[in-house]
Amino acid sequence: MDLETNIRKASELHNYISRKIKDHKALYSKSGYERDLMVLDKMKRGFLSKDISSLTWLKDESKGIADTLGSHVEEPNFLNKIYDLLTILDQILVEIKKPNFQKTVLITGGSSGIGKELSILLYKQGYQVLVVSISKEELKLLHKECKEINPSGKLETLEADLTQTESISKILKWISKLNLEVGVLVNNAGFGLWGKSWELSSEKVDSMLLLNIGAVTRLSNEFSKRMIERKHGFILNVASTASLQPLSYMAAYAASKSYVVSFSEALAAELAPYGVKLGILYPGTTKTNFLSVAGIHKENKKGSLGNLAYSIAMDPKDVAKVAFNAIQNETKRSVPGFMNKAHYYSTKIFPSWIVKRIADRIFKKE
């Protein structure tokens, strides 16, 4: 349950317990009656004002409070209701402490496309958003857009090229200088290349693999260490529906995203005993600059890959909403959109050679 739901439930239980104590006033001494109402009042002020000191006191004194409040009202389930309230107050305390690190999100590639829309969505929801991008201009535009939405919101940006290994150290030093702890890492940065594998630029392919594989691996490992120390955290690695089968004409890209899936699933199992969770997002074709960077463009030719890709592409805002929900719920696997879900589940139902043959026909480059 989220914080507001817990507060609402605590309020309902508080009102029930208060009413029962008042109904049994005759069984109390004057001082005992006033003491119990004082404790209940402190409870209510604690959870309504989200006061950490009051809630910590309640947690430490919970056994005595339960015995005291339950000593005069001999009704079935009354004591259970008190314990239910104290349990919820404990959950509220955990939720209130979360903003210290769990509401701080680091997003790579967060100044354009899905990353930008997710950054804005998190910013609107009160998260402290840390955005890393290679584009200084895009970061400036993102900062301007966010501050127009909420001038007092928390947003920090860093220009860094994640194909350069020293950028990982740069990010860690930047976060340390900000004196922040990252509760959520979103490995979103990445790009693809379309064409016959041997015809693609070797330099571009190397950069793609360094970004899609190297940066994801290093950032996941670095922040895993920090999250393990706190026994909590969430990593969202952005894969792709391209990872679901080998993909001719995007061979290296699809392989890099298959790596992300395999690495993420294995790392999730390693992290589970430490209270750290990891999720995978599987976006498909999206209306971002990904297609043009990959070399896929709209064409006059009927039935071309470019025309098909642009016609079925999802709005990045819709993909960002799915990513946001994945962060909120710490979801293991998230597939946005009907077409992408159909693709995802087709790989579970049909033989891989059928799915690959269909994909090859779609992505074939003459």
N, C-alpha and C positions, 0 to 999 in steps of 0.2 A: 504494500500500500504506500501511496505517496504521502508527503508531509501533511497536506491539507486534509486528506481523507482521514488520517490518524487524528488530527486535531478535532475534526468533526465528531469522530467516534468517541474520543476522550470526553468531549463536551456532553455527549448523550449519556455516557456512563456516569460522569460527574453529577449531572442533574438527577439521575436515578438514585444514586447513593445519598445525595443531599436530601432528597425528598424522603427516603426511608428513615434517615436519622431524625429528621424533623417529626416524622410520624411517630417515632418512638422516644420523643423527648422526655416523657414521664419516667423512663427507665434510667435516665442519666442524672448524675449530680450536676449542679450548675456549672462547675469548673470543667467537668468532663465534656459536657455538651458544647461549651464554648471552645474548648480545645479542639474537639473533632471538627467543628465548623471552621476553625482557624486553619487546620491542616488542609481541609478541602479547598478553602479559599486560596491558600498558597499553591495548591496543585493547579487550580484554574488559572491563576495569574502566571504560573510557570509555563503552561502550555499555550496560553493565548498570546503571551508576550514573547514566547520562544526564548525564555531566560535560561541560559545554560546553568547558572549557579543554583537556581531553584530546582531545576530538574535533576541535577547531580545529587543534591541533598535528598530528594525524594527517592532516587535510586539507591543511595547508601542506606537510607532508613526504611526501605520498603517493607521488610519483615515486621518491624515494630509498628509501622503505620497500619498494615493489614490487621495485625492482632488488636490494635487499639480501636480502629473503626469497626471491626467485626465483633467486638465483645458485647455489645448491647442489643444488636438487632439479630434475633434468632429466627431468620427466615431462610428457606432453602435457596441456595445459589447466591446469597448476598455476599458471602466471603469470596466466592468465585468472581463476582462482578468487581470486587475491589482488586483482586489479583489481575483481572483482565485490564483494569484501568492502569495499574502500575506497569504492566507489560507494555501497554501502548505508550505510556509516558517514556519508557526506556527507548522504544522505537523512535519516538519524536526527538529524543536527545541525540540519537545516532544521526537522524536526518538533519538536525540543526547543525551538527558538527561537520556534515558533509561539505558545505561550501568552502571550507578551508583548503580542500584539495580536489574533492570529487566534482565540483562545479568549475574546475579549471580544465579547459580542453585545449589540447595542441592539435592543430590541423595542418598537415602538409598539403601543398597545392591548394591552399584555401582562398586564393584571390580570384579564381575564375571557375566557371562551370559548376559542377556538383559541390566542390569544396567551398566556393563563394556562397552559394545558397545555404549550405549547412552552417557556415560561419555566421551569416546574418540571422538565421533562425535561432541558433544558440544564443547569439548576442541579445536578440529580442526577449528570450526566455530568462535572461539574467545571468547567464554563464559568463565567466571570465574567459575570453577567447584569445588564444595565441595562434597567430597565423604565420606560417612560413611559406614563402613563394620566391620563385626566381625573378619575378617581374616587379620592379620597384614602382612602376607606374600603376599597375593593377592594385598593389597594396595601398597606394595613396588614394585611389578611387574607392576602394573598400572602406578605408578609414573614414573618408568623407561621408559615404553613404550611411555607415553605421552611426556616426555622430549626429547625422540629421535625424535619425530615428530616435536616438536617446543620447543626449550630450553627456550624461553621467555614466553611461555604460562602460564596461571594462573590455578594452581591446588593445592588444599589443601585436606588432608586426615585425617580422625579420626577413630581410632579403638574403636568400641563400640558395646556392645551386647544389642540390642533393646528389648530383652525379659526381661531385667532388667529395672524397671521403672526409676531408677536414671540416666539412659543413656540419657533421654530426657533433663534433666537439664544439663548434661555434654555437649550435643550438643549446647544448647543455650548459655552456658558460652563460649564455643569454638568459636562460631560465633561472640559473643560480643568482645572477645579478639582479633579476626581478624579485628574488626571494620568494619564489612560488614553487608549489608542488603540483605536478600534473596528475589529475585523477583520471583523465580520459585521453588516450592517444588515438588520433584518426590518421592512419597512413593512406592518404588519398592521392598524393602526387604520383603521376605516371603518364606515359603516352604510348602510342602504338605506331606501327609502320605497316603499310600495305604494299604488297608487290611480291614478285618472285624473289625468294630469299637471297640468291646469289647476285641479284641486281641492286639490292639495297646498299646504301652507304654503310661501310663497316663502322665508321666513326659514330653514325647515328644509332646503329644497332647496339654498339658497346654502351653508349650513353643511356639507351632505353633499358638495357639489362642492369646497369648500375643503379638506375632510379627504381625500376620496378621490382628488382630483387635485392640489390645491395642495401639501399636506403631502408627498405621495409624491414629487412633482417636486423640491421644494426639498431635502428630506432626501437623496434619491438624488444630486442634484448636489453638495451640500455634502460628503457622505462620499465621493463619487467622487474629488474633489480630493485628499482625504487618503489614500485607498487608492492612487491613482496615484503619489503620492510614495513609497510603500513598495513599489510594484510588486506588490501583492497585496491581495486583499480579496474579499468576496462580498456581494452584495445580493440579498435575496429579497423580491420584491414580490408581495403577495397580491392576486391578481385574483379571478376567480369564473367559474363556468360561465355566469353571466349575461352574460359578455363575449362569448360565442361567437356570439350573434345579437342583433339588436334585440329588445327585450323590452317589449311593450306592458304597461302598468300598472306597470312599473318602468322607465320609459323613461330617466329621468335617471340612475338607478343603473346600469343596464346600460351606458349610454353612458360613464359614468365609469370603469367597469371595462374597457371596450374601450380607453379612453384608456390605462389602466395597461398593458395588453398591448402596444399600439402603441408607447408611449413606452419600455417596458422592452426590447422587441426592438431598437429603434433604438439605445438607450443601450448595450445589450450589445455591439453591433457597434463602437460608438465606443470602448468600454473595452477590448476584446479585445487591441489592440496593447500595452497597458500592464500586462497580467497580472492585470487585475481582471475578475471574472466576475459575471454577473447571472442569476438564475433567476426563474421565474414559477410561483406555486402557484395551482391552479385548484380551490378547494373548491366544493362545491355546498351544498345545504341541510344545515345542521349544527345540532345540539341546543345552541344558545346563545341569548342574549337578542336575537340579530339579528332573528329572526322577529317577536318582540313589538315591538321598536323600529320595525320596518318597518310594523307594523300588521297583521301576519298572525297570527291566533289560531285555536285549536281551536274548532270549532263543532259544534253538534248536527246540522247539515245534512249528510246523507250526500254524499260526493263533493266536499266543499268543498276549496278550496285549502289552508286551514289544516290540515285532517285529513290531506290528502295530504302536505303539506310535513313535518308532524311524524312521519308514518309512515315516510318514507324518509330522514329526517335522520340524518346520521352522528354518531357520538360524537366530540366535539372531541379526545379523547385519541388516537383513530385518525388524525385529520387531522394532529395535532401530530407523530405518529410519521413521517408522510410528509414533513412540513416539516423535521423533524430530519434525516432521511436526505438531503434536498435540500441542507441546510447541510453535512453531512458530505462529500457527494460533489460539491458545487457543481453540482447538476443544473440544466439549462437549463429544463426543463418538468416539472412534477409534478402529476399528477391523482389525488387520493385516492379510493378506492372504486370498485366495479364500475359503479354507476349513473352516476357522474360520468364515468368513462372511456367508457361507452357514449354518453353525451351528447357528450363531446368528439369522439369519432371519427365520430359521426353527422354532425357538421357538416363533416367532411372527405369524407364519402361521398355524402350526399344534397344536393340543391339547397337553398340557403339558405331559399327561400320555404316549403319543406315543414317544415323545422325551426322556422321562425318561426311558422307556422300552428299547429303542435302546442303550442309555448310559449305563444302567445296564448290558446289555449283553456284551458290549465292555469291561467294567471295572470289570466284575465278577472275583472274586478270589476263586479258588477251595479250 
